Amino acid sequence: MRFTLLLAISTLCASAGVQAGSPARASKEEFLRAFVAAAIERTHHVVRYDPAYVRIPYPGGDVPADTGVCTDEVVRAYRAVGIDLQKEVHEDMLRAPSGYPRKWKWFLTHPDSNIDHRRVPNLMAFFERHGETLPITARAADYHPGDMVTWDLGGNVPHIGIVVDREGRDGRYMIVHNIGRGPQVEDVLFHWKITGHYRYYGPSH
């Protein structure tokens, strides 16, 4: 099963002309299909939820493959289709630090490529700046495969997941996310207060 999914991702990426850093010549629809396939493939990995600060290489760095949090699944899915959010977020924070939140307890006095891309508020700011900010609604039909959704789990605890093309019992598209049990695909779109709705195709350059 895992080999089949990996082959599907590779085929989609090749047909879409995905290159490092940008889905160059690919149509947006082809890119989103490849991204969704990459997100679903993540559900075949065993990942222990671990929010610890870890020093990682830059660019292309990652925490140990068997650990991670919700943001790491977004980063890994994008990296599978040639987009390095570690690099993109870090460079954008260097260019425009005022565009990123300072109220969060984990905000440092300067950008840190080890951790900045692993924080939900930073990804929200990045997608608002460089992606499409989509409406937050109570209509399931407004959320499409390849979209990112962020939530407040309560007490200002943020969370992020990826809408994929699998449907739940009520016909809603399901979410790939890691909320503590490793990457899962679940029907949780409206389980928490939605705080953000985005679509991102990669850097335009």
Beta strands, then each sheet from edge to edge (+ up, - down):
strand 1: 48-49
strand 2: 67-68
strand 3: 132-133
strand 4: 148-152
strand 5: 158-167
strand 6: 173-177
strand 7: 184-186
strand 8: 193-199
sheet 1: 1+ 2+
sheet 2: 3+ 8- 4+ 5- 6+ 7-
end
